[in-house]
């Protein structure tokens, strides 16, 4: 079965729509109600869990934790007012650049 990357756009739309939902009936709304620090914490936790799954070479956990990380990143983006298209544009702008060259071009390091 083939899956398309537009699932991220649909996921983002869903989590963005739940910003004003009832926190007692929606995990996503509960995250928003707890604030940006909690959302950021969840992104960090999922990133660590993904890294640990990679170290353990646990393929199923890598897949599961990657999906969790994508979900929490979408919540963070919506909370910050960042659209997926902005992330995609940044990736396109970096396409073809070596990572070292791209890092050297940054002014915030």
Order of alpha helices (4+ residues) and beta strands (2+ residues): alpha-alpha-alpha-alpha-alpha-alpha
